[in-house]
Amino acid sequence: MVAEALEELALPDVAMLHFSQVFPVPTEAAALLEKAEHIVSVENNSSAQFTRLLDAETGIPIRHTILKYDGLPFSVEELAERLLSAVKEGK
């Protein structure tokens, strides 16, 4: 869904990093995250568990999260709206 939302938004200089495995955090993750000016984490839970794990494992703070915890998946439209808002906040 995130890839589709970003494709719909067509924002320059915005990239996506997807983790297919949450632990152990891949060793190259920190190097990739360090390159970002603004990091937005998208999770389907209420407590940002993976965001906190990334912070703990990489030492890189992730200040913006998009969370959904009503039992339903994100829609492309919902993510596009929330990602656009997050990108604007990060500038």
mmCIF file of the C-alpha atoms, coordinates in Angstrom:
data_MODEL
# 
_entry.id   MODEL 
# 
loop_
_atom_site.group_PDB 
_atom_site.id 
_atom_site.type_symbol 
_atom_site.label_atom_id 
_atom_site.label_alt_id 
_atom_site.label_comp_id 
_atom_site.label_asym_id 
_atom_site.label_entity_id 
_atom_site.label_seq_id 
_atom_site.pdbx_PDB_ins_code 
_atom_site.Cartn_x 
_atom_site.Cartn_y 
_atom_site.Cartn_z 
_atom_site.occupancy 
_atom_site.B_iso_or_equiv 
_atom_site.pdbx_formal_charge 
_atom_site.auth_seq_id 
_atom_site.auth_comp_id 
_atom_site.auth_asym_id 
_atom_site.auth_atom_id 
_atom_site.pdbx_PDB_model_num 
ATOM 1  C CA . MET A 1 1  ? 0.000  0.000  0.000  1.00 0.00 ? 1  MET A CA 1 
ATOM 2  C CA . VAL A 1 2  ? 2.790  2.447  0.813  1.00 0.00 ? 2  VAL A CA 1 
ATOM 3  C CA . ALA A 1 3  ? 4.415  1.931  -2.586 1.00 0.00 ? 3  ALA A CA 1 
ATOM 4  C CA . GLU A 1 4  ? 1.097  2.543  -4.335 1.00 0.00 ? 4  GLU A CA 1 
ATOM 5  C CA . ALA A 1 5  ? 0.425  5.667  -2.267 1.00 0.00 ? 5  ALA A CA 1 
ATOM 6  C CA . LEU A 1 6  ? 3.881  7.068  -3.035 1.00 0.00 ? 6  LEU A CA 1 
ATOM 7  C CA . GLU A 1 7  ? 3.426  6.276  -6.716 1.00 0.00 ? 7  GLU A CA 1 
ATOM 8  C CA . GLU A 1 8  ? 0.119  8.155  -6.660 1.00 0.00 ? 8  GLU A CA 1 
ATOM 9  C CA . LEU A 1 9  ? 1.728  11.172 -4.962 1.00 0.00 ? 9  LEU A CA 1 
ATOM 10 C CA . ALA A 1 10 ? 4.777  11.203 -7.277 1.00 0.00 ? 10 ALA A CA 1 
ATOM 11 C CA . LEU A 1 11 ? 6.826  13.203 -4.774 1.00 0.00 ? 11 LEU A CA 1 
ATOM 12 C CA . PRO A 1 12 ? 10.436 13.941 -5.710 1.00 0.00 ? 12 PRO A CA 1 
ATOM 13 C CA . ASP A 1 13 ? 13.146 12.837 -3.295 1.00 0.00 ? 13 ASP A CA 1 
ATOM 14 C CA . VAL A 1 14 ? 10.847 10.480 -1.387 1.00 0.00 ? 14 VAL A CA 1 
ATOM 15 C CA . ALA A 1 15 ? 11.820 6.837  -1.019 1.00 0.00 ? 15 ALA A CA 1 
ATOM 16 C CA . MET A 1 16 ? 10.426 3.780  0.690  1.00 0.00 ? 16 MET A CA 1 
ATOM 17 C CA . LEU A 1 17 ? 12.248 1.188  2.757  1.00 0.00 ? 17 LEU A CA 1 
ATOM 18 C CA . HIS A 1 18 ? 10.324 -2.031 3.431  1.00 0.00 ? 18 HIS A CA 1 
ATOM 19 C CA . PHE A 1 19 ? 11.338 -4.574 6.053  1.00 0.00 ? 19 PHE A CA 1 
ATOM 20 C CA . SER A 1 20 ? 10.114 -8.094 5.318  1.00 0.00 ? 20 SER A CA 1 
ATOM 21 C CA . GLN A 1 21 ? 11.678 -9.321 8.557  1.00 0.00 ? 21 GLN A CA 1 
ATOM 22 C CA . VAL A 1 22 ? 11.488 -7.271 11.738 1.00 0.00 ? 22 VAL A CA 1 
ATOM 23 C CA . PHE A 1 23 ? 14.230 -8.919 13.764 1.00 0.00 ? 23 PHE A CA 1 
ATOM 24 C CA . PRO A 1 24 ? 17.102 -8.941 13.626 1.00 0.00 ? 24 PRO A CA 1 
ATOM 25 C CA . VAL A 1 25 ? 17.125 -5.528 11.991 1.00 0.00 ? 25 VAL A CA 1 
ATOM 26 C CA . PRO A 1 26 ? 19.270 -5.770 8.846  1.00 0.00 ? 26 PRO A CA 1 
ATOM 27 C CA . THR A 1 27 ? 22.739 -4.328 9.376  1.00 0.00 ? 27 THR A CA 1 
ATOM 28 C CA . GLU A 1 28 ? 22.409 -2.033 6.357  1.00 0.00 ? 28 GLU A CA 1 
ATOM 29 C CA . ALA A 1 29 ? 19.240 -0.412 7.743  1.00 0.00 ? 29 ALA A CA 1 
ATOM 30 C CA . ALA A 1 30 ? 21.074 2.191  9.818  1.00 0.00 ? 30 ALA A CA 1 
ATOM 31 C CA . ALA A 1 31 ? 23.161 3.359  6.857  1.00 0.00 ? 31 ALA A CA 1 
ATOM 32 C CA . LEU A 1 32 ? 20.048 3.772  4.733  1.00 0.00 ? 32 LEU A CA 1 
ATOM 33 C CA . LEU A 1 33 ? 18.076 5.537  7.462  1.00 0.00 ? 33 LEU A CA 1 
ATOM 34 C CA . GLU A 1 34 ? 20.969 7.922  8.169  1.00 0.00 ? 34 GLU A CA 1 
ATOM 35 C CA . LYS A 1 35 ? 20.671 9.260  4.616  1.00 0.00 ? 35 LYS A CA 1 
ATOM 36 C CA . ALA A 1 36 ? 17.091 10.413 5.198  1.00 0.00 ? 36 ALA A CA 1 
ATOM 37 C CA . GLU A 1 37 ? 16.262 13.975 6.166  1.00 0.00 ? 37 GLU A CA 1 
ATOM 38 C CA . HIS A 1 38 ? 12.879 12.892 7.534  1.00 0.00 ? 38 HIS A CA 1 
ATOM 39 C CA . ILE A 1 39 ? 11.717 9.367  8.363  1.00 0.00 ? 39 ILE A CA 1 
ATOM 40 C CA . VAL A 1 40 ? 8.078  8.321  8.506  1.00 0.00 ? 40 VAL A CA 1 
ATOM 41 C CA . SER A 1 41 ? 7.158  4.899  9.852  1.00 0.00 ? 41 SER A CA 1 
ATOM 42 C CA . VAL A 1 42 ? 3.878  3.254  8.814  1.00 0.00 ? 42 VAL A CA 1 
ATOM 43 C CA . GLU A 1 43 ? 2.476  0.520  11.056 1.00 0.00 ? 43 GLU A CA 1 
ATOM 44 C CA . ASN A 1 44 ? -0.767 -1.358 11.601 1.00 0.00 ? 44 ASN A CA 1 
ATOM 45 C CA . ASN A 1 45 ? -0.647 -1.246 15.406 1.00 0.00 ? 45 ASN A CA 1 
ATOM 46 C CA . SER A 1 46 ? -1.297 1.229  18.188 1.00 0.00 ? 46 SER A CA 1 
ATOM 47 C CA . SER A 1 47 ? 2.083  1.369  19.896 1.00 0.00 ? 47 SER A CA 1 
ATOM 48 C CA . ALA A 1 48 ? 4.587  1.821  17.047 1.00 0.00 ? 48 ALA A CA 1 
ATOM 49 C CA . GLN A 1 49 ? 6.402  -1.362 18.057 1.00 0.00 ? 49 GLN A CA 1 
ATOM 50 C CA . PHE A 1 50 ? 8.619  -1.590 14.991 1.00 0.00 ? 50 PHE A CA 1 
ATOM 51 C CA . THR A 1 51 ? 9.410  2.118  15.098 1.00 0.00 ? 51 THR A CA 1 
ATOM 52 C CA . ARG A 1 52 ? 10.637 1.746  18.676 1.00 0.00 ? 52 ARG A CA 1 
ATOM 53 C CA . LEU A 1 53 ? 12.659 -1.341 17.711 1.00 0.00 ? 53 LEU A CA 1 
ATOM 54 C CA . LEU A 1 54 ? 14.329 0.514  14.827 1.00 0.00 ? 54 LEU A CA 1 
ATOM 55 C CA . ASP A 1 55 ? 15.173 3.402  17.137 1.00 0.00 ? 55 ASP A CA 1 
ATOM 56 C CA . ALA A 1 56 ? 16.639 1.038  19.739 1.00 0.00 ? 56 ALA A CA 1 
ATOM 57 C CA . GLU A 1 57 ? 18.605 -1.043 17.233 1.00 0.00 ? 57 GLU A CA 1 
ATOM 58 C CA . THR A 1 58 ? 19.926 1.771  15.021 1.00 0.00 ? 58 THR A CA 1 
ATOM 59 C CA . GLY A 1 59 ? 20.019 4.748  17.381 1.00 0.00 ? 59 GLY A CA 1 
ATOM 60 C CA . ILE A 1 60 ? 18.218 6.801  14.747 1.00 0.00 ? 60 ILE A CA 1 
ATOM 61 C CA . PRO A 1 61 ? 15.128 8.550  16.102 1.00 0.00 ? 61 PRO A CA 1 
ATOM 62 C CA . ILE A 1 62 ? 11.983 8.248  14.018 1.00 0.00 ? 62 ILE A CA 1 
ATOM 63 C CA . ARG A 1 63 ? 9.845  11.221 14.898 1.00 0.00 ? 63 ARG A CA 1 
ATOM 64 C CA . HIS A 1 64 ? 6.836  10.659 12.676 1.00 0.00 ? 64 HIS A CA 1 
ATOM 65 C CA . THR A 1 65 ? 4.614  7.593  12.688 1.00 0.00 ? 65 THR A CA 1 
ATOM 66 C CA . ILE A 1 66 ? 1.457  6.775  10.799 1.00 0.00 ? 66 ILE A CA 1 
ATOM 67 C CA . LEU A 1 67 ? -0.484 4.245  12.828 1.00 0.00 ? 67 LEU A CA 1 
ATOM 68 C CA . LYS A 1 68 ? -3.744 2.428  12.226 1.00 0.00 ? 68 LYS A CA 1 
ATOM 69 C CA . TYR A 1 69 ? -5.137 0.033  14.771 1.00 0.00 ? 69 TYR A CA 1 
ATOM 70 C CA . ASP A 1 70 ? -8.808 -0.493 14.040 1.00 0.00 ? 70 ASP A CA 1 
ATOM 71 C CA . GLY A 1 71 ? -8.297 -3.957 12.576 1.00 0.00 ? 71 GLY A CA 1 
ATOM 72 C CA . LEU A 1 72 ? -8.572 -2.740 8.988  1.00 0.00 ? 72 LEU A CA 1 
ATOM 73 C CA . PRO A 1 73 ? -5.769 -2.332 6.463  1.00 0.00 ? 73 PRO A CA 1 
ATOM 74 C CA . PHE A 1 74 ? -4.704 1.064  5.181  1.00 0.00 ? 74 PHE A CA 1 
ATOM 75 C CA . SER A 1 75 ? -6.234 2.178  1.902  1.00 0.00 ? 75 SER A CA 1 
ATOM 76 C CA . VAL A 1 76 ? -4.050 3.749  -0.768 1.00 0.00 ? 76 VAL A CA 1 
ATOM 77 C CA . GLU A 1 77 ? -6.029 6.993  -0.502 1.00 0.00 ? 77 GLU A CA 1 
ATOM 78 C CA . GLU A 1 78 ? -5.701 7.140  3.284  1.00 0.00 ? 78 GLU A CA 1 
ATOM 79 C CA . LEU A 1 79 ? -1.971 6.509  3.140  1.00 0.00 ? 79 LEU A CA 1 
ATOM 80 C CA . ALA A 1 80 ? -1.453 9.038  0.365  1.00 0.00 ? 80 ALA A CA 1 
ATOM 81 C CA . GLU A 1 81 ? -3.203 11.714 2.421  1.00 0.00 ? 81 GLU A CA 1 
ATOM 82 C CA . ARG A 1 82 ? -1.323 10.899 5.615  1.00 0.00 ? 82 ARG A CA 1 
ATOM 83 C CA . LEU A 1 83 ? 2.047  10.558 3.866  1.00 0.00 ? 83 LEU A CA 1 
ATOM 84 C CA . LEU A 1 84 ? 1.606  13.905 2.130  1.00 0.00 ? 84 LEU A CA 1 
ATOM 85 C CA . SER A 1 85 ? 0.844  15.496 5.485  1.00 0.00 ? 85 SER A CA 1 
ATOM 86 C CA . ALA A 1 86 ? 3.920  13.863 7.043  1.00 0.00 ? 86 ALA A CA 1 
ATOM 87 C CA . VAL A 1 87 ? 6.181  15.014 4.208  1.00 0.00 ? 87 VAL A CA 1 
ATOM 88 C CA . LYS A 1 88 ? 4.893  18.582 4.531  1.00 0.00 ? 88 LYS A CA 1 
ATOM 89 C CA . GLU A 1 89 ? 5.494  18.500 8.306  1.00 0.00 ? 89 GLU A CA 1 
ATOM 90 C CA . GLY A 1 90 ? 9.033  17.266 7.754  1.00 0.00 ? 90 GLY A CA 1 
ATOM 91 C CA . LYS A 1 91 ? 10.019 20.212 5.550  1.00 0.00 ? 91 LYS A CA 1 
# 
